Amino acid sequence: MTAPDAPAPRVPNLLDPAVRARLAGALPAVIRMLEAWGLTRAQQGLLLTLSPRTLQRVARGEKRPRLTRDQLMRMSLITGIHAALHTLYRDDSADGWMTRVNRRPPFAGRTPLSVVLSGDIPMLLAVRRLLQADLEGMFSASDEARREARTLPQPPIEFSEPAQGEGHQTP
């Protein structure tokens, strides 16, 4: 939450070609993130809606394509996912997260990568929101984990009377 007199965050005007060109400068960094996840150029192309050849040229520093608002949104979501993973997990574990089977919703036993490759922007957004919730401490548990937790022994909870001057006092 921001202070009442704090300036509102600036949202880039993606209708402005100059702004889109400036933001497109982050594409080489996004390609490196996707490479760290182990994605092929073809998979990178599916996620970013760019051809593998264009991505190869960008990676070599030969080309800086004009990107659409859709492509910039994809880059933003990928960057957010990457940052969240590296905040939540050690670097050696974070980069492999996208290619490990995950039973949490929305993955249902698939890899996060297979889900985002088959689901377009809504699935990228779902993964980003899931990781943001994890960052905020709102971890979700699978139905299987909830069932198992109900079978665990529950120790008795003992309450003691508060000492004089402590706790709730009735009038």
C-alpha positions in Angstrom: 0.0 0.0 0.0 1.3 3.4 -0.9 1.1 6.6 1.1 -1.8 8.9 0.0 0.5 11.6 -1.3 2.8 9.2 -3.1 2.8 9.6 -6.9 1.0 6.9 -8.9 3.3 4.3 -10.5 4.0 5.2 -14.2 2.5 2.7 -16.6 4.3 2.7 -20.0 2.2 3.8 -22.9 2.4 0.7 -25.1 0.7 2.5 -27.9 3.8 4.7 -28.3 6.2 3.1 -30.8 9.2 4.7 -29.0 8.2 3.1 -25.7 7.7 -0.3 -27.3 11.2 0.1 -29.0 12.7 0.9 -25.6 11.1 -2.0 -23.9 12.1 -4.3 -26.7 15.7 -3.7 -25.6 15.0 -6.3 -22.8 14.5 -9.1 -25.3 18.1 -10.4 -25.1 17.8 -10.7 -21.3 14.4 -12.5 -21.6 16.0 -15.0 -24.1 18.8 -15.7 -21.6 16.1 -16.4 -18.9 14.4 -18.8 -21.2 17.7 -20.5 -22.1 18.4 -20.9 -18.3 15.1 -22.7 -18.1 16.4 -25.1 -20.8 14.0 -24.0 -23.6 14.8 -24.6 -27.2 14.6 -21.7 -29.7 11.3 -23.3 -31.0 9.8 -23.2 -27.4 11.1 -19.7 -26.9 9.4 -18.7 -30.1 6.1 -20.2 -29.0 6.2 -18.3 -25.8 7.2 -15.0 -27.3 5.4 -15.4 -30.6 8.6 -14.8 -32.5 10.3 -17.1 -35.0 13.3 -19.1 -33.8 15.4 -17.4 -36.5 14.5 -13.9 -35.2 15.4 -15.0 -31.6 18.7 -16.4 -32.8 19.5 -13.1 -34.5 18.5 -11.2 -31.3 20.7 -13.5 -29.2 23.7 -12.8 -31.4 23.0 -9.0 -31.2 22.2 -8.8 -34.9 18.6 -7.7 -34.8 16.2 -5.7 -32.6 12.7 -6.5 -33.8 9.6 -4.2 -33.3 7.5 -6.0 -30.7 3.7 -5.9 -30.3 1.9 -5.1 -27.0 1.2 -8.9 -26.8 4.8 -9.8 -27.1 5.8 -7.1 -24.5 3.2 -8.6 -22.1 4.7 -12.0 -22.6 8.1 -10.7 -21.8 6.9 -9.0 -18.7 5.2 -12.1 -17.4 8.3 -14.3 -18.1 10.5 -11.7 -16.3 8.1 -11.8 -13.3 8.1 -15.6 -13.3 11.9 -15.7 -13.5 12.3 -13.1 -10.7 9.8 -14.9 -8.4 11.5 -18.3 -8.9 14.9 -16.8 -8.0 13.4 -15.2 -4.9 11.6 -18.4 -3.8 14.3 -21.0 -4.7 18.1 -21.3 -4.9 19.5 -20.5 -8.3 20.3 -24.1 -9.1 16.8 -25.1 -8.3 14.9 -22.1 -9.6 15.9 -22.6 -13.3 14.7 -26.2 -13.3 11.3 -25.4 -11.8 9.7 -24.9 -15.2 10.6 -28.4 -16.4 9.8 -30.4 -13.2 6.4 -32.1 -12.9 4.1 -30.2 -10.5 0.9 -31.4 -9.0 -0.4 -28.0 -7.9 -3.2 -26.3 -9.8 -3.1 -25.4 -12.6 -0.4 -28.0 -13.5 -2.2 -31.2 -12.5 0.9 -33.4 -12.9 2.4 -31.6 -15.9 5.4 -29.4 -16.0 4.8 -25.6 -15.8 6.5 -25.3 -19.1 4.1 -27.6 -20.9 1.2 -25.7 -19.3 2.4 -22.3 -20.5 3.3 -23.6 -23.9 -0.2 -24.8 -24.4 -2.1 -22.0 -22.8 -1.0 -18.7 -24.2 -1.0 -15.5 -22.0 -3.7 -16.6 -19.6 -1.5 -19.5 -18.5 1.6 -17.3 -18.2 -0.5 -15.1 -16.0 -1.8 -18.0 -13.9 1.8 -19.1 -13.2 2.9 -15.6 -12.4 0.0 -15.2 -10.0 0.7 -18.6 -8.4 4.3 -17.6 -7.7 3.3 -14.1 -6.5 0.9 -15.8 -4.0 3.8 -18.0 -2.9 6.0 -14.9 -2.4 3.2 -13.4 -0.3 3.0 -16.5 1.9 -0.3 -17.8 0.4 1.0 -21.3 -0.4 -1.6 -23.6 -1.8 -1.8 -27.3 -0.9 -3.0 -30.1 -3.1 -6.1 -32.1 -2.2 -3.8 -35.1 -1.6 -1.7 -33.0 0.9 -4.9 -31.9 2.7 -6.2 -35.5 2.9 -2.9 -36.6 4.3 -2.8 -33.8 6.9 -6.2 -34.8 8.2 -4.8 -38.3 9.1 -2.0 -36.9 11.2 -2.3 -37.1 15.0 -3.4 -33.8 16.5 -1.9 -33.1 19.9 -4.2 -31.8 22.6 -4.1 -28.1 23.1 -4.1 -26.9 26.6 -5.1 -23.4 27.5 -4.0 -21.8 30.8 -5.7 -19.0 32.6 -3.9 -15.6 31.9 -1.9 -14.3 34.8 -3.2 -11.3 36.8 -3.4 -8.2 34.6 -3.0 -10.1 31.3 -5.5 -11.1 28.7 -9.1 -10.1 28.2 -10.9 -8.7 31.1 -14.6 -8.6 31.3 -16.3 -5.6 32.9 
